[in-house]
């Protein structure tokens, strides 16, 4: 468990070191808001396509631990390109590879943890808050560092956190049982696994097949995260426009991430008592209210306060969706489920939010980005109020059937 905690911590350190600073890093390289939106949306597009593929690799080919380690390598290498004096096209390519490689970290880490937790509803939030603490502390420290060194130091720090992630994943005493061991265990329990039937889309197709509720949940994810991803990108630009520097940007992101800690703890406690649906709906409405405040606030100080409140709300959103995937999908499809959720939320939603957000910020300012995002978050919360399961899970189901229903093989 010690190394699993270290793995969640390294996830947070990576986020705090780079991701919150990418918009202003690009701004410092001469990118305008529209070009920042195009660059981040293309990165999110690469993330959207890569994440289900990494989920398939984690569930079918290598296991989530090896998949996580493989994903970190190109992310660390290409991040260095953001520090180099490269042409615009090369910088965009680097951002796409970073998103496609570094993006799966959280989902694959969740896929390693969720199936082995005795009570996922209670224990997951305690693990995930370690990432939030790491991201918050790293963002604040790096904000002070980058105010002296410039944003071009960010990729170097990020590369070091990738090394920590690879090492921590290697040390986690987990790993998938062999197929022979899983079958033997099923026989000993008087049960047997039905071999999964996968189509051309692999484990993603298997997860979606016969699960219409999952499609409705993903629609809720898409709408809520359009608001979240648009605000995550353009709140840094907003603070910069109001006269803030690297320290203020780092503090704003740090406050949002540290606020996820009480949000995760509170959500982990409340979902057991009230279920997943009200937690998502209330959290989405609260996040929408924070976005509306960023339209009217014209000073960086009050924005920092509402960034804290938005972090609390995001903690509830994250717990609700992660536990929903654990509820809807069996243990053997957890890597696919978690990467599918994040591909839609942090991928497809980010493509739409960043691409349209760049245009809206250039033409309508904060009203276009944050106002539109608030509407999407509210609608997504209402969809989730209907689509999500009522109760939170304990452990993912194993999808086992009685041995008598399986033809005997002599």
N, C-alpha and C positions, 0 to 999 in steps of 0.2 A: 504493500500500500504506500510505502514511503516513496518509491520511484514513480508510482502512479500520480502521487501528489506533485512530484517534481516535474512530471510530464505536463500536467495542467498548468503549473507555474510557468514553464517554458513557453507554452502557448500564449499566455498573457504577456510575457516579456516581449515576444515577437510582435504582437499587436501594438503594444505601447511604444516600441522602438521605431516602427515604420508606418503602419497603416494610417494612423491618425494624422501623420505629417505629409502624406503623399500629395494631397491637393496643394498645400502651400509650398512643398518642394518643387512641384511642377510650376507653380506660380513664380518661384524664384528663378526658374530656368527660362522665363519669358512666355509661358503658356497663358493665354487668356481664359476666362471662365468657360467659354464654349469649347475650346480645345482641351481643357481639363476634363470637361464632361465627356468628350469623345474618347479621350485616352482611358479614363476610368471605366467607361461603358464597354469598351473593347476588352479591357482586362476582365470585366465581369462576364462578358460573353465567353471568353476563354475558360473562365472559372466554371460557367454553367455547363459547358460541354465536358470539361475534365472531371468534374466532381462525381457524376454518376459512373464514369469510367473507373475512377479510383475506388468507388464503392464496390464495383464489380470485382476489381482486382483484390480488394480486401476480403470480400465474402467468398470468392470462388478460387482465386489463384494463389495468393501468398499469405492471406491473413491480414488483418488491419494493421498490425505492428510493422510488418515489412513494407506494406504499402505506404505507411506514414513516413518511414525512413527514406524510401525512394522518392517520395514527393518533395521532401525538404531540399534535396541536393540541387535541382535546377533553380529552385526559388532563391537559394543562397547565392548561387553563381551569377544569375542574371540581375539580382538586386544591385550588384556592384556596378552594373551599367548605368544606374541612375546617378552615380557619382562621377561618371566619365563624361567628357565633352562630346557627346554623340549627337548626330542629327535627330530631328524630331521623330522620324519614322523608327529609328533604332530605339529611342526611348520608349515609344509606344510598344514595340515588340518586347522590350524588357518588362514592361508593366504587365503585358498579357501573360508572359511566362511566370512571373512572380505570382499572379493571381491563380494560375492553373496549378502551380506547384505548392505554394504556401497556403492557399485557400483550404485544402482538405484537412489541415492539421486538426482543427477543432472537431470536425465530424468523425474522423478516424479515431481520435482520442476518445470521443463519446462511445464509438462502436466497441472499443476495447473495454470500456468501463461498465456500460449499462448491463450487459448480460451476466456479469459476475457480482453485481451488487445484490445483497440480500433483500433490500427494500429500496428500489430505485427512486420512489417518490420522496423519501427522506434523505437518502445518501447522496443522490446526484447533485443537489444544490450545494451541499457542503464541499464537494470536489470542485464544482464549477466556479465557486466563488474564489478559489485560489487563483484561477486565471484572471478574474476581475481585479483582484488585489495586485497581482503582478503587472497587469496592463496599466493600472492607475499609477502605481509607483514608478514604473518605467517611463510613462508619458511625462510625468512631472520632472523627473531627473533629466530625461533626454531634452525636454523643453529648455531647461537651464543650460544643458550642454550645447545644444544646437544654436542657442542665442550667442554663444561664443565662437563655435566652430563653423556655423552655417548648416543648412539642412543636408548638405552633401555627405555629412558624416553618418547620416541615418542608415544607409544600406550596409555600412561596415558593422555597426552595432547589431543590425538585424541578422547578418551572417553569423555572428557569434551566438545569437539565440537559436539559430537553426542547428548549430553544432550541439547545443545543450539539449535540444529536442531529440536529435538522433540518438544521443547517448542515453537519455532518460528512457526512450522507447525500448532501447536494447536491454536495459536493466529491469524493465517491468516484468515480473515473473508470471506473465500471462502467456497467451499463445493458444492457438486452436488445437483441439484434440485431433488425432489422426482419424480418418474415416473408419478404420478398423476398430479403433477404440470407441468411437461414438456408437457404432453398430453393436459392439459387444455390450456396452452399457445399456443400450435399449433392450437387448435380449434379457439381461439380468433383471431389468425392471419389469419384464413381461410385456415389453412394448418394442416397436421397431419404427424406424424412420421410413417414410415414403420418399423415395428419391425425387428430388425436385425436377419438374419439367420446365426447361427454359427455352424460350423462343429466340428470335434473332436479336432481341434487345437484352438478352442475358438476365441477370438478377433484377434489373430495373423492370423489365417486362413482367417477370414473375411477381414482383411486389405490387405492381399496378393491376395485374389481372384479377378480376373478381372482387376488387375492393373499391367500389364507387365512392365510399366515404373518404378514402385517401385522396381522391381527386378533389373533392370539396375542401378538404383540409389544405391541400396545396394551393387552392384558389385563395383561401384566407391568408396563407403565408405570403403569397404574391402581393396582395393588396396592402397588408400591414407593412411589409418590408419595402415596398415602394416609398412609403413615407419615411421609414427609418433610414434607408440607404441614401435617399436624397438629402436628408438632414445631416447624416454623418459626413457626407462630402462637402456640403456647402456651408455648414456652420463654421468651419475653419476659415473659409473665404469671407464669410460675414464678419467674423471677429477681426480679420486682417483689414477689411474695409473700414472698420470702426477705429482703426489705429492700433490694434493689438499686434504683438510680435510673437516670436517663437515661444517665449515663456508663457504668454497668455493662451496660445493655442494648446500647448502641452498641459497647462493647468485645467483648461476646459475639458479636454479629453480625459485627463486624469480624474477629475471630479465625476465625470459620467461613468467611468469604469469602476471607481471605488464605490459609487452608489449602487452598482449592480450587486454588491455584497449584501446589503440589507434587503435589496429587491429579491435576490435569490433565496435568502433565508426565509423571508416573509412568504414568498410564493411556495417554497417547499413545505411550509407549515400550513398554509391555507388550502392548497390543493387536496390535502388529505381530508380536510373538513368540509370543503365546499365543492370540490371537483375542479376540472380543468376549464370548463366553459366560462364561468364568471371571472376567473382569474385572467383569462385572455381578454375578455371584453373590457374589464375595468382597466387593465394595463394599456390596452390599445387606445382607449379614450383619454387616459392620462397623458400618454405620449403625444397624442394629437393636440392636447391643450398646450403642452410645452412648445410644440412647433408654432402654434398660433402666437405665442408670446414672442418668438424670435422675429416676427414681422414687425411688432410695435416697439420692441425694446431697441434703443439706440445707444446703449452704453454696454461695454463688455462686462462690467461688474454684475449687473442683474442677470445677464445671460449665463454667467457661471452658476448662479443659483438654480436656474431652470435646467441647466445641463445636468446638475446633480439629480433633480427630480426625474428627468428623462431616463437617467440610468437606473433608477429604482423601477420605473415602469418597464424598461427593457428586460430587467431580470425576470419579471413575471411573464413577459412574452416568450422569452427563451425557454424557461422551465415548462410552460404550457405546451409548446410545440415539440420539444425533445421528448417529453413523457408521452405525448400523443403518438409519436412514431414508435416508442417502446410498447405502447398499448396495441397499436394496429398491426404490427409486424412481428413475426417470430424471431427468436434469438439468432437464427442463422442468416437473417436478412437485416440485422441491425446496422451493419456498415452501409448497406444500400439505402436503408431508410433514413439514416442520419445524413448521408451525403445528398440524398434526394431532397430532403428538407432544406439543406443549406444551399444546394444548387439553385433552387427556386428563390429562396429568401435572399441570399447574399450574391446570387448570380443573375438570374433572369430579372428579378426585381431591380437589382442594381443597374443592369443594362438600361432598362427603361427610365429609372430615376435619374441616372447620371446623364444620359443622352438628352432627354427632355429637360432635365434640370439645368444643363448648361445653356440651352436656348432660353429657358424661362428666366434664369438669373440675369442673362444679358439683356433681356427685353423688359421683363416685369419686376426684376429685383427679387428681394426676399418674399414678397407676396406670392409670386408665381410658384416658387419652389416649396416654401413651407406651407402655404395655404393649400396647394394641391396635395401635398403629402399628408396633411392633416385629414383631408377628406378621404383619401385612400385608406388611411389607418382606421378611421371610424367605420367605413364600410367593411373592411377586412375583419374587424372585431365582431361586427354583427354576423358576418358569414360564419366565423368561428363559433359563435354562440349557438349555432345550429349544427355545425359539422363535427366539432370535436366530441370525443367520447365524454360521457358524464363523469366518470371516475378516473383517477390516476392509477397506473399499474403498480404491481409489486415487482415482478420480474417478467420479461418477455416470455410469451408462450413458446414451447418447444415444438409445437405442431407434431405431436406424436399420436399414433393410433394404436388400438389394441393389436397384439401380435396375431390374434385369431383372424383378423381381417386381411392379413398379408399372406399371399400364397407361400406355402412351404417350399424350400429349395433343398433337395437332398444332395 
